[in-house]
Amino acid sequence: MSANMLTLYILIWPVLSAGVLALLVISLVRDMRKARKSGKDMV
């Protein structure tokens, strides 16, 4: 494995983690808005 491929492999994990975190935050915000509109609590 070349140094460039190893570097790319190591750097892709933070990008994937950030993507998953963004997806979770966006879903949470949508659920909060929907709960607020319907007058329900999140818990």
ABEGO torsion letter per residue (X at the ends): XBAAAAAAAAAAAAAAAAAAAAAAAAAAAAAAAAAAAAGBBAX
